[in-house]
């Protein structure tokens, strides 16, 4: 028997004077049930939205991790073995056989000799490559991350999943010794935002190229 049928049956059983009060009670119960159902539905919808948003944020973080890994991998290419800091040694002659004739011994970035000049070569620079690099390391604004190197970092493609997931990468910037408050100017800063949340910043990462470990 449905709720309206039960109400009709109860009305027939009641005295005419009692029917009005019963109708009011039934109406109140109906309103309470409706409000309760709407409240439950609202809670369910909010819970569902929160779960979906949490899933989206998790995917966004995964995309940021992948994008940041590509930047860190490129940062590992930074070398100053020629006396000029650059990303990679394309077109540079290396020599890892004694007697060495080139300041760059190897193009293998997993070899410590990849980063720092191994000898002084007058054919590449007028002065000492090692002294030149040491001076770059101490330079308070650019350090070993020259303007040209910074431009190259900003040409690294943004991870596709980051873009499709509603994320964005701000231009990569170079921190000087004052901005990072550590006295180390050889640091890159990468900022990621969530375009689905009003471009709110979701992560700020700092990347230190391995070459920086060889600065005095």
C-alpha positions in Angstrom: 0.0 0.0 0.0 1.5 3.4 -1.0 1.8 6.4 1.2 -1.2 8.3 -0.4 -3.4 5.1 -0.1 -2.6 4.8 3.6 -3.4 8.5 4.1 -6.8 8.1 2.3 -7.6 5.0 4.4 -6.7 6.8 7.6 -8.9 9.8 6.6 -11.9 7.6 6.2 -11.4 6.2 9.6 -11.1 9.6 11.3 -13.9 11.9 12.5 -14.4 14.8 10.1 -13.0 17.2 12.7 -9.9 15.1 13.1 -9.1 14.9 9.4 -7.8 18.5 9.1 -5.2 17.9 11.8 -4.1 14.6 10.3 -3.6 16.3 6.9 -1.4 18.9 8.5 0.7 16.1 10.2 1.0 14.2 6.9 2.1 17.3 5.1 4.7 18.0 7.8 6.0 14.5 7.6 6.2 14.7 3.8 8.1 17.9 4.0 10.6 16.5 6.5 11.2 13.4 4.3 11.7 15.6 1.2 14.2 17.8 3.0 16.0 14.8 4.4 16.3 13.3 0.9 17.5 16.5 -0.6 20.1 16.8 2.1 21.3 13.3 1.5 21.5 14.0 -2.2 23.4 17.2 -1.7 26.0 15.4 0.6 26.4 12.7 -2.0 27.0 15.2 -4.8 29.6 17.1 -2.7 31.3 13.9 -1.8 31.4 12.9 -5.4 32.8 16.2 -6.5 35.5 16.1 -3.8 36.5 12.6 -4.9 36.7 13.7 -8.6 38.7 16.8 -7.6 41.1 14.7 -5.6 41.6 12.4 -8.5 42.3 15.3 -10.8 44.8 16.8 -8.4 46.6 13.5 -8.1 46.8 13.2 -11.9 48.0 16.8 -12.0 50.8 16.1 -9.5 51.9 13.1 -11.6 52.1 15.3 -14.7 54.1 17.9 -12.7 56.5 15.1 -11.6 57.0 14.1 -15.2 57.5 17.6 -16.4 60.0 18.4 -13.6 61.9 15.2 -14.3 62.5 16.4 -17.9 63.8 19.8 -16.6 66.1 18.0 -14.2 67.4 15.7 -16.9 68.2 18.7 -19.1 69.9 20.5 -16.2 72.2 17.5 -16.0 73.5 18.5 -19.4 74.9 21.8 -18.1 78.7 21.9 -18.4 81.3 24.6 -18.1 84.3 22.5 -19.2 85.0 24.8 -22.2 85.1 27.9 -20.0 81.6 28.8 -21.2 78.6 27.3 -19.6 76.3 25.5 -22.0 73.8 22.7 -22.2 75.6 19.8 -23.8 78.8 19.5 -25.8 77.4 19.3 -29.3 80.2 20.4 -31.7 82.8 20.4 -28.9 86.0 18.3 -29.3 86.7 16.1 -26.3 89.8 14.2 -25.4 90.1 11.5 -22.7 93.4 10.0 -23.9 96.7 11.1 -22.3 98.3 13.4 -23.1 95.1 15.5 -22.9 94.9 18.3 -25.4 91.3 19.5 -24.7 89.8 21.0 -21.5 86.7 18.8 -22.0 87.7 15.1 -21.4 84.4 13.5 -22.1 80.8 14.0 -23.3 79.5 11.5 -20.7 77.7 13.6 -18.1 77.9 10.7 -15.7 81.7 11.3 -15.6 82.8 14.1 -13.2 85.2 15.3 -15.9 82.3 16.3 -18.0 81.6 19.4 -15.9 84.8 21.2 -15.1 87.8 22.1 -17.3 90.5 19.5 -17.0 93.3 21.7 -18.5 94.0 25.2 -19.7 93.8 25.5 -23.5 94.7 28.8 -25.1 93.0 27.7 -28.3 89.5 28.0 -26.7 89.8 31.0 -24.4 92.4 33.7 -23.8 92.6 33.0 -20.1 92.5 30.0 -17.9 89.2 28.0 -18.4 89.2 27.0 -14.7 89.6 30.6 -13.5 86.9 31.7 -15.9 84.5 29.0 -14.5 85.3 29.9 -10.9 84.5 33.5 -11.6 81.2 32.5 -13.2 80.3 30.4 -10.2 80.7 33.4 -7.9 78.9 35.9 -10.2 75.9 37.0 -8.0 73.2 37.4 -10.6 73.6 34.8 -13.3 76.2 32.5 -12.0 76.7 29.5 -14.3 73.1 29.9 -15.7 73.7 32.5 -18.4 70.9 34.3 -20.2 71.4 32.0 -23.2 71.2 28.9 -21.0 68.0 30.2 -19.3 66.4 30.6 -22.7 67.2 27.0 -23.6 65.6 25.8 -20.4 62.4 27.7 -21.3 62.3 25.9 -24.7 61.8 22.5 -23.0 58.3 21.3 -24.1 55.7 21.3 -21.4 54.5 17.8 -20.6 51.3 17.0 -22.5 49.5 15.5 -19.6 50.2 18.6 -17.6 48.4 20.8 -20.2 45.4 18.4 -20.7 45.1 18.0 -17.0 44.5 21.7 -16.4 48.0 22.5 -15.3 50.5 25.1 -16.5 54.2 25.9 -16.1 55.2 29.5 -15.5 58.5 30.6 -17.2 61.5 29.1 -15.6 63.4 31.7 -13.7 66.9 31.9 -12.3 67.4 32.8 -8.6 70.2 35.1 -7.6 72.1 34.9 -4.3 69.7 37.3 -2.6 66.4 35.8 -3.8 67.2 32.2 -2.5 68.7 33.5 0.7 71.3 30.7 0.6 74.1 32.6 -1.1 73.9 30.1 -4.0 72.9 31.7 -7.3 73.1 28.6 -9.4 69.4 27.6 -8.9 66.4 27.4 -11.2 62.9 27.9 -9.9 59.9 26.2 -11.6 56.3 27.2 -10.7 53.2 25.2 -11.6 49.6 26.4 -11.4 46.2 24.8 -11.7 44.1 26.5 -14.3 40.9 24.8 -13.0 41.4 26.6 -9.7 41.9 30.1 -10.8 45.6 29.6 -11.7 46.4 28.8 -8.0 50.0 27.8 -7.4 50.2 24.1 -6.7 54.0 23.6 -6.6 57.2 25.6 -6.6 60.3 23.5 -7.3 63.9 24.4 -7.3 66.4 22.7 -9.6 70.1 22.8 -8.9 72.2 21.6 -12.0 74.8 19.0 -11.1 77.4 21.4 -12.5 76.8 23.6 -9.4 78.5 20.9 -7.2 81.8 21.7 -9.0 81.7 25.4 -8.1 84.2 26.4 -5.4 
